[in-house]
């Protein structure tokens, strides 16, 4: 189950990337409401890239469901005595059901503005949970010297503070885009709007960037303390780099007026950051023998 849990994380990650591409390319309505097929066809017209993107995502979702189910049930069966494994395994099943229902309703309702925010939120939570489940299965604690306890505590707090803001920012950013507030701010046309006030759109955008600054500062703080006791050094820099790149791509999106390529990269980086953050959190929870946090 240990190796299969890693495979599950990879499948979840790829599924989220495909889902992000659907959103970034505005392909959510390309297959209509005839779920799970595309416009009522098993093999639709792939000359339209919107159809290719949307249908690829639809076909990948059953694989994600099967893999997640096998991973969770297998973990519960073979590691029934480990409370952490049972918790994350059960959560993966719950999140899978909720995310699938949200995705189905999103298609059947014709992708109403703002609703996709729920899809993004639970997809990210499913990825984070599957990463933590994999770490709980690979639990192999390392000794932590007493002199490092204070440093570990500070690095953990720095990371958790920033990561909580990051998860909130992902949800907030998804709402900003899917409510069409981004269209209002960038003066880009859209068929449906949930938010039409330019002042409100600008306020939401400003709050999004305030959160970005807080996340960057906490990431730097995390690097400093992680370097002091030489744990999570690579992941701390990788975490910081993806956040920095995301901010840079965000600026490109504003300058170019929500360019599809930039928007796609932005969402891919967000998903990658969630996975890295889960790995850091899993390391603290399941790799350090003596936890001072």
C-alpha positions as CSV (number, residue, x, y, z in Angstrom):
1,X,0.0,0.0,0.0
2,X,2.9,2.4,0.6
3,X,3.9,2.5,-3.1
4,X,0.3,2.6,-4.2
5,X,-0.3,5.6,-2.0
6,X,2.4,7.5,-3.9
7,X,0.7,6.4,-7.2
8,X,-2.6,7.8,-5.8
9,X,-1.0,11.1,-5.0
10,X,0.4,11.3,-8.6
11,X,-3.1,10.4,-10.1
12,X,-4.7,13.1,-7.9
13,X,-2.2,15.7,-8.9
14,X,-2.7,15.0,-12.7
15,X,-6.4,15.0,-12.2
16,X,-6.2,18.5,-10.6
17,X,-4.0,19.7,-13.4
18,X,-6.5,18.6,-16.0
19,X,-9.3,20.2,-13.9
20,X,-7.3,23.5,-13.7
21,X,-6.8,23.5,-17.4
22,X,-10.5,23.1,-17.9
23,X,-11.0,26.3,-15.8
24,X,-8.1,28.2,-17.3
25,X,-9.2,27.6,-20.9
26,X,-12.9,28.1,-20.1
27,X,-13.7,24.6,-21.4
28,X,-16.2,23.7,-18.7
29,X,-19.2,24.0,-21.0
30,X,-17.5,22.3,-24.0
31,X,-19.2,19.0,-23.5
32,X,-22.6,20.3,-22.5
33,X,-24.6,18.7,-19.7
34,X,-24.6,15.1,-21.0
35,X,-22.2,13.8,-18.3
36,X,-20.2,11.6,-18.3
37,X,-20.1,11.6,-22.1
38,X,-19.4,14.7,-24.2
39,X,-22.3,16.3,-26.0
40,X,-24.0,12.9,-25.9
41,X,-21.1,11.2,-27.7
42,X,-18.6,8.6,-26.5
43,X,-16.1,9.9,-29.1
44,X,-16.8,13.6,-29.6
45,X,-15.3,16.1,-32.1
46,X,-11.7,16.7,-30.9
47,X,-10.9,19.4,-33.4
48,X,-12.1,21.8,-30.8
49,X,-9.4,21.9,-28.1
50,X,-12.0,22.9,-25.5
51,X,-13.7,19.6,-26.1
52,X,-10.3,17.8,-25.8
53,X,-9.5,19.5,-22.5
54,X,-12.9,19.0,-20.9
55,X,-13.4,15.4,-22.1
56,X,-9.9,14.3,-21.0
57,X,-10.7,15.6,-17.5
58,X,-14.1,13.7,-17.5
59,X,-12.4,10.5,-18.5
60,X,-9.7,10.8,-15.9
61,X,-12.1,11.3,-13.0
62,X,-13.3,7.6,-12.9
63,X,-9.6,6.6,-12.6
64,X,-9.1,9.0,-9.7
65,X,-12.2,7.6,-8.0
66,X,-11.1,4.0,-8.4
67,X,-7.5,4.6,-7.3
68,X,-8.5,6.7,-4.3
69,X,-11.1,4.1,-3.2
70,X,-8.5,1.2,-3.4
71,X,-5.9,3.3,-1.6
72,X,-8.3,4.2,1.2
73,X,-9.8,0.7,1.7
74,X,-6.4,-0.9,1.5
75,X,-4.9,1.5,4.0
76,X,-7.8,0.8,6.4
77,X,-7.5,-3.0,6.0
78,X,-3.7,-3.3,6.4
79,X,-3.2,-0.5,8.9
80,X,-6.4,-0.6,11.0
81,X,-4.4,-0.1,14.2
82,X,-2.9,3.2,13.2
83,X,-5.3,6.1,14.1
84,X,-3.7,8.6,11.7
85,X,-4.0,6.2,8.7
86,X,-7.7,5.5,9.5
87,X,-8.4,9.2,9.8
88,X,-6.8,10.2,6.5
89,X,-8.2,7.1,4.7
90,X,-11.7,7.9,5.8
91,X,-11.3,11.6,4.9
92,X,-10.1,10.6,1.4
93,X,-13.3,8.7,0.8
94,X,-15.5,11.5,2.2
95,X,-13.7,14.2,0.1
96,X,-13.9,12.0,-3.0
97,X,-17.7,11.6,-2.7
98,X,-18.2,15.3,-1.9
99,X,-15.9,16.5,-4.7
100,X,-17.5,14.1,-7.2
101,X,-21.0,15.4,-6.3
102,X,-19.9,19.0,-6.7
103,X,-18.3,18.2,-10.0
104,X,-21.4,16.5,-11.3
105,X,-23.7,19.3,-10.1
106,X,-21.3,21.8,-11.7
107,X,-21.8,20.2,-15.1
108,X,-25.5,19.6,-14.7
109,X,-26.1,23.2,-13.7
110,X,-24.1,24.5,-16.6
111,X,-21.2,25.8,-14.6
112,X,-22.9,28.7,-12.8
113,X,-20.6,31.6,-11.8
114,X,-18.9,31.0,-8.5
115,X,-19.9,27.4,-8.1
116,X,-16.6,26.0,-9.4
117,X,-14.9,27.5,-6.3
118,X,-16.3,24.5,-4.4
119,X,-14.8,22.1,-6.9
120,X,-11.4,23.7,-6.6
121,X,-11.6,23.8,-2.8
122,X,-12.4,20.1,-2.3
123,X,-10.0,19.0,-5.1
124,X,-7.1,20.8,-3.3
125,X,-8.2,19.3,0.0
126,X,-8.3,15.8,-1.5
127,X,-4.8,16.2,-2.8
128,X,-3.5,17.5,0.5
129,X,-5.2,14.6,2.4
130,X,-3.8,12.0,0.0
131,X,-0.3,13.3,0.5
132,X,-0.7,13.2,4.3
133,X,-2.2,9.7,4.0
134,X,0.9,8.6,2.1
135,X,3.2,10.1,4.8
136,X,1.2,8.3,7.5
137,X,1.8,5.0,5.7
138,X,5.5,5.8,5.3
139,X,5.9,6.9,9.0
140,X,9.6,6.4,9.9
141,X,10.5,8.9,12.6
142,X,14.0,10.3,12.9
143,X,15.6,11.4,16.1
144,X,15.4,15.1,17.0
145,X,18.1,16.5,19.2
146,X,16.9,18.4,22.3
147,X,18.8,21.5,21.3
148,X,16.7,21.8,18.1
149,X,13.3,21.6,19.8
150,X,12.9,25.4,19.9
151,X,14.0,25.9,16.3
152,X,11.7,23.1,15.1
153,X,8.8,24.7,17.0
154,X,9.4,28.1,15.3
155,X,9.9,26.6,11.9
156,X,6.7,24.6,12.3
157,X,4.7,27.7,13.3
158,X,6.1,29.7,10.5
159,X,5.1,27.1,8.0
160,X,1.6,26.5,9.4
161,X,0.9,30.2,9.5
162,X,1.8,30.7,5.9
163,X,0.2,27.5,4.6
164,X,-3.1,28.3,6.3
165,X,-3.1,31.6,4.5
166,X,-2.1,29.9,1.3
167,X,-5.0,27.5,1.4
168,X,-7.3,30.4,2.1
169,X,-5.8,32.3,-0.7
170,X,-6.4,29.4,-3.2
171,X,-10.1,29.4,-2.3
172,X,-10.2,33.1,-2.3
173,X,-8.5,33.3,-5.7
174,X,-10.8,30.6,-7.1
175,X,-13.8,32.7,-6.0
176,X,-12.3,35.8,-7.5
177,X,-12.0,34.1,-10.9
178,X,-15.1,32.0,-10.9
179,X,-17.4,34.8,-9.7
180,X,-16.2,36.7,-12.8
181,X,-14.8,39.4,-10.5
182,X,-11.5,39.1,-12.4
183,X,-13.4,39.8,-15.7
184,X,-14.8,42.9,-14.1
185,X,-11.4,44.2,-12.9
186,X,-9.6,43.4,-16.2
187,X,-12.6,44.6,-18.3
188,X,-12.9,41.2,-20.0
189,X,-16.4,40.2,-21.2
190,X,-18.3,37.3,-19.7
191,X,-21.8,35.8,-20.2
192,X,-22.6,35.5,-16.5
193,X,-21.5,37.5,-13.5
194,X,-21.8,36.8,-9.8
195,X,-19.9,40.0,-8.9
196,X,-20.4,43.0,-11.1
197,X,-19.1,45.8,-8.9
198,X,-15.7,47.1,-10.0
199,X,-15.0,48.5,-6.5
200,X,-15.7,45.1,-4.9
201,X,-13.6,43.3,-7.5
202,X,-10.7,45.6,-6.9
203,X,-11.1,45.1,-3.1
204,X,-11.0,41.4,-3.5
205,X,-7.9,41.6,-5.7
206,X,-6.2,43.8,-3.1
207,X,-6.9,41.3,-0.3
208,X,-5.6,38.5,-2.5
209,X,-2.2,40.3,-2.8
210,X,-2.1,41.2,0.9
211,X,-2.4,37.4,1.6
212,X,0.4,36.8,-1.0
213,X,2.8,39.1,1.0
214,X,2.0,37.4,4.2
215,X,2.6,34.0,2.6
216,X,5.9,35.1,1.2
217,X,7.2,36.5,4.5
218,X,6.2,33.4,6.4
219,X,7.9,31.2,3.7
220,X,11.2,33.2,4.2
221,X,10.8,32.8,7.9
222,X,10.3,29.0,7.4
223,X,13.5,28.8,5.3
224,X,15.5,30.5,7.9
225,X,14.4,28.2,10.8
226,X,14.4,25.1,8.6
227,X,18.1,25.8,7.7
228,X,19.0,26.2,11.4
229,X,18.3,22.5,12.2
230,X,18.8,21.3,8.7
231,X,15.4,19.7,8.1
232,X,13.1,20.4,5.2
233,X,15.7,22.6,3.6
234,X,15.0,21.5,0.0
235,X,11.2,21.5,0.5
236,X,11.3,24.9,2.2
237,X,13.1,26.5,-0.8
238,X,10.9,24.6,-3.3
239,X,7.8,25.9,-1.4
240,X,9.1,29.4,-1.5
241,X,10.0,29.2,-5.2
242,X,6.6,28.0,-6.3
243,X,4.9,30.8,-4.2
244,X,7.3,33.4,-5.7
245,X,6.6,32.1,-9.3
246,X,2.9,32.2,-8.6
247,X,3.1,35.8,-7.6
248,X,5.1,36.6,-10.8
249,X,2.6,34.8,-13.0
250,X,-0.2,36.6,-11.2
251,X,1.4,39.9,-12.3
252,X,1.6,38.6,-15.9
253,X,-2.1,37.7,-15.8
254,X,-3.0,41.3,-14.8
255,X,-0.7,42.8,-17.4
256,X,-1.9,40.6,-20.2
257,X,-5.6,40.6,-19.3
258,X,-5.9,37.0,-18.1
259,X,-3.9,35.3,-20.8
260,X,-4.9,31.6,-21.0
261,X,-1.3,30.3,-20.8
262,X,-0.5,32.4,-17.8
263,X,-3.7,31.4,-16.1
264,X,-2.9,27.7,-16.7
265,X,0.6,28.1,-15.3
266,X,-0.8,29.9,-12.3
267,X,-3.2,27.1,-11.4
268,X,-0.6,24.4,-12.0
269,X,1.8,26.1,-9.6
270,X,-1.0,26.5,-7.0
271,X,-1.6,22.7,-7.2
272,X,2.1,22.0,-7.0
273,X,2.4,24.3,-3.9
274,X,-0.4,22.4,-2.2
275,X,1.4,19.1,-2.8
276,X,4.7,20.5,-1.5
277,X,3.0,22.0,1.5
278,X,1.4,18.6,2.3
279,X,4.9,17.0,2.1
280,X,6.3,19.5,4.6
281,X,3.4,19.0,6.9
282,X,3.6,15.2,6.6
283,X,7.3,15.4,7.4
284,X,6.6,17.3,10.7
285,X,3.8,15.0,11.7
286,X,5.2,11.6,10.8
287,X,9.0,11.9,10.4
288,X,10.2,13.8,13.5
289,X,10.4,11.4,16.5
290,X,10.2,14.1,19.2
291,X,7.8,16.9,18.3
292,X,8.0,20.1,20.2
293,X,5.0,21.6,18.4
